[in-house]
Amino acid sequence: MAADYKKVISFIKKLEGGLSRDKSDPAAKKCTSGCEGTKGKTTADDWHTNKGITWCTFTDWAEEKGIPESKWCDMFINMSDDTWESIFKERFWDKANLSNLQSQAIAEYWVNARWGNPSSAQRILRDALRKNGVDINTENINSLIDAVNAYINYGSDIKREEKLFTDFVDLRVAWLKTLPAARYNKGWFDRQEAFRKRGRALIRSKANLIERIRYLALGVISPEYRTANKGNEANNLLIGISIIGISVFVINKLSKTNKN
């Protein structure tokens, strides 16, 4: 099933705050808006980011849309849901053709990685593919998508998708730790872990009944799995009902065998 940008919008919005003028953010050096706005008790004109969208990204989008410059400050400071979604889809999701990807989890993490640095996102995904035995030397977006789709669809084994996804996250976290600003931005790493947990839950929810039962057994002995699936109660309920049904069937079979 193709990835859908709408499925991740509410999740990303929960991770993003409102207006930001954080001096440790790279955007503070070159993307200060000069637009006066108020957040809480702070009124300032050096806001550089709103809801995760930098002033530079916003102005590029606004200029492309032909929006008069006189409206930019108001639209940026009081960013509407429609404006945010349009920028997210057009500037981050569509730029990487992510609707062609057959993994919702990998697509969501890729758009998250592109949010910070598009070129590094592609390089790191290429390295994750190589780590899983895929011989690919290009960082071309469409080639990467084809490689991911071919790899995860081989044998319809969700373990392959989960391994590639996990390596993608791990390699990007390792790269983030090398950046000078990393020590000031613990939130970067909290964000990656939030995507890791969500992605694993998304992938494991695709498992067939037998695989779900197997993963439930893993969950009994693995706190990590239970944490990753927090909030996925509907899937866990289905697993529980299935186990009860199978148990009743087996007991009935054994009872009939013993009577005979």
N, C-alpha and C positions, 0 to 999 in steps of 0.2 A: 504494500500500500504506500502510495506517495506521501511524502511529508507535507504537513499543512501548517502554515505560519500562524493561523488563527489559534491553534491549540496551545501555543506557548506564550501568547500575548499577556494573559493575566498573570502567569508565573513570572515573567520578566518584570512586569510592572511592580510586583510585590518586592522585587529585589532592588528596584530603583527608587531613589528618593525624589525630592522635588528640586528646587533651585540649589545650585552648588557654586561656591566661590573658593573651594578648597585649594590652597596655594601649592599643596604637594601633588596635585593632579597635573599631568603634562599639559592639559588643555588650558591651564591658567597662564601659561607662557605665551600662547599665540592665539587663543580663542576667546579672550575677554570680550563680552558683548558691548559694554558701555551703556546698557539699558538699565534704568532704575527699576528696581522691583523689591518687594518685601516678602521675607520669609520669617515667620514667627515675629520676633521683636527686631529683626535686622532689616534695615533698608539700605541698599547699596546699589552700585552701578557696575560692579565688576563680576557679575554672575557669568560663568562660562558654560554651565551645563544645566539642563532642565530635563528631568525624567530620563537621564542617561544620554540625552541628545546634546552634543556640543553645539555651541554657537556657530562654529565653522560648518558643521554638517547641516545645520538648519539653514544657514544662508545659502549654501550651495543648492539645497533643495528648493528654497523659496525663489531664488533667481531662475532656476530651471523651470519653475511653474509660472514665471512671469508675475509674481506677486510684487506690488509696489514696495519699494524700500521703506516708505513711510509707515508701513504696517508691520514691519519685521519685529520691532521691539515688543509691541503688544502681543503678537502671535507667539513669540518666544517665551516671554515672561508668563503669559497666561495660556500655555500650550494646551490645546484641546485634545481629546481622545482621537478625533478624526485626523488631526495634524500628526500626532504621534504615530498612529497606525500607518498613515501614508508614508512617512519617513522610514519607519521600521521596515515595511514591506519593500519599498522601492530602493532604498539605499543600502540595506543590509541583507535582506532575504533574497530578493530578485537578482541582485548583482552577482550572487553565487549560484543562481539557478537551483536553489535548494528544493523547489517543488518537484524536481526530477529525482531526488534522492529517495531510496526505498527504506530508509531508517529514520523514524521521527526523532529518536534519541540523538543520533549522530548529526542530523540536520540542526536540531536545537543547540547542540554544543558548538557546532560550526558557526552558527549565527552569533552565538555568544563570543566566540573567539574573534570573529570578524569585527565585532563591536569595538574591540580594543586595538586590533592590528590585522587587517585583511591578509597581507602577504605572509605574516608569520603563521596565520591560521592554516593556510594552504601548505606551507612547508612542513608544519608539524603533523598535519593529516597524512601527508606523503610519507613522513618518517614512521608514523604508526602503521601504515600499510606495509612498509618494508619490514617492520618488526614482526609482522604476521606472515611474512613470506611472499608478499606481492611485489614482483619486480617492476617498479615504476620509478622513472627518473624525472618525470615532469611534475610541475606544480600547476599545470593548466586545470582550470576548474572542471570543465566537462570530462576530461580524462580521469580526474580524481573521482568524480561522481560515478562514472562507468566502472572504475576499479572497485569502489566500495560496493556498488550494487551487485557486481559479479561475485565478489568475495562473500558477502553475507547471505546471498541467495543460494550458494552452493550447498545442496543437501538440506536446505531449509533448517539449518541448525542454529538456534539462537545463541549457542555458546560462542560461535564465531563473531556474531554481531556484538555480543557483550564484551568479548576480549578486545576487539578493535576499538570499541567505544572507550573502554577503560584505559587502554594504552594512549589514546588520543588525549584524554583528560590528564593522565599522569605526565605525559611529555610536555603538555602545555604548562602544567603547574611547575615543572622543573625549569622551564624557560622563564616563567614569570619571576621565579626566585633569583634569577640572574640580573634582573633589572634594578637599577639604583633606587627607584621609588618604591620597591617592594616592601622595604622595612617600615614605610609609613602607611602602607595600605593593606592591613590585615583583611579588610573587606574583600579584596581581590580573591583571596583564598577561600573565604567563606562562600563566596559566589560559586567558585569552581566545585566545591563540595556539594552545594545545593543542586547544581546541575548533575553531578555524579549520581546522587541519590535518586533524583527524578529519572534520569536516563536508564538506570538499572531497572527501576520499577516499570518503566515503559516497555523495555525489552522483555522482561520476564512475564509481563502480562500477555504477551503474544504466544506463550508456550501452550502446547496442547495439554489435554487433561493429564496424561501420564507424566509429562514434564512438570506440570504444576504441582503434582503430588510429590515428585522428586524434590522440587525446590522448597516445598513446604517442609519436608524432612530436613533439608539443609537449614531452614529457618529455625527449627527447633534447637539446633546446636550452634547456630551462627547468629549472634546479636547483630552483626553487620547487615545480614539479610533482613532481619526484622526492622532495623532502622531504615534501610533503603526502601522498604515497602510500607512505611508508616503513611497513612492516608489512603492506602489502597485497600480499604476494608471490603469493598464489594468483591474484588478478586479473591481475597482471602476467604470470604464467606462462601464463594462458589467452590473453592477448594475443600473447605470443611464439609459442605453438603455432599460433595462428590465422594469424599472419603467415607462418610457415614453410609452413603448408598452402596458403595463397593463392599464395605464391611458387612452390611445386612445381607447382600447377595452371597458373599462367601459363607457366612454363617448358615444361611438357608441351604446352601449346597452341601455343606458338611453335615447338617442335620439329616438331610434326605439320604445321604450316603450311609450314615450310621444306622438309620432305620432299615435300610435295605441289607 
